[in-house]
């Protein structure tokens, strides 16, 4: 028994020595510039391993068409800072989108944001989390466990909603209210070394399991608020993507944090069944070329790799909600491929181009109104 206790104590001491601690030095500060990239179609080589220490993750296969540059500013520099008097930082993370944060010695809390409504009704608004949503904590050590609750409660006039979205409701509402209840469990479940394009880092891995319940209320005259969530879910086909945003969802993400970076080294989003990885946001180390400032990005589409051989991924960026067309033309202007997509901001689609001959092509993004938003060159190569 004494021998077992000695070995166990030695194991714990070695683990404590080997794994790192994440401190508040990784918190964002006004004046910081953050560089990130997003792979919306990660390679099958990108995996999530079981919990445990002294691991090695090779995410060097991650790729993205461009790097996103985000400036961290004093909250007073935000366009809607008056809505968030308790915030001390603002991040502008896209067209017409601002996120406001409050920081102290041990937490970074998301106070609120300005941008699109939570369920994609097409309403631009400014809203607050109650209480503020914890984005980062410090210090963080292996085996740390934290629980957190937050909520959004957003009401607006039905006149602000684009026509037709809620026409199938049995009532004609005067006002609409979106309620989002958030319950999150965080656990530092692994540590080790992570390799991403351009760098190798000692990391802690935090598994975040978030249960999010989203409900929609409608108000008519003096009758008060009526919960219409179940009506919409029962007739989901008539309400399209709105119905998909309602109800209860479990969101699982893994955040890999390093003491050497203010950006997360990688944030991995899992599918609802946790069997596959749907997206990886990661620290962008190649900041010399191909950098895009997200506050200046125009609506568009980007192809990678380019030149491409068998498959090409098209990333749609900063688009207002709607159905867009993507078309590929040969050098003579003849359309050789097309498809349409429902888009609400950012989307990545993988396209097989083996039917196209070697050569130069053009690809165009067409708006829901039929306007060509952008046309770019695509080069197809063959072995």
Buried (B, 14 or more C-beta within 10 A) or exposed (E): EEEEEEEEEEEEEEBEEEBBBBEBEBBBEBEBEBBBBBBBBBBEEBEBEEBEBEBEBEBBBBBBBBBBBBBBBBBEEBEBBEBBEEBBBBBBBBBEBBBBBBBEEEBBBBBBBBBBBBBBBBBEBBBBBEEBBBBBBBEBEBEBEBEBEBBBBBBBEBEBBEEEBBEEBEBEBEBBBBBBBBBBEBBBBBBBBBBBBEBBBBBBBBBBBBBBBBBBBBBBEEEEBBEBBEBBBEEBEEBEEBBEBBBEEEBBBBBBBBBBBBBBBBBBBBEEEEEEBEBBBBBBBEEEEBBBEBBEBEBBBBBBEBEBEEEBBBBBBBBBBBEBBBBBBBEEEEEBBEEEBEBBBBBBBEBEBEEBEEEEBBBBBBBBEEEEBBEBEBBBEEE
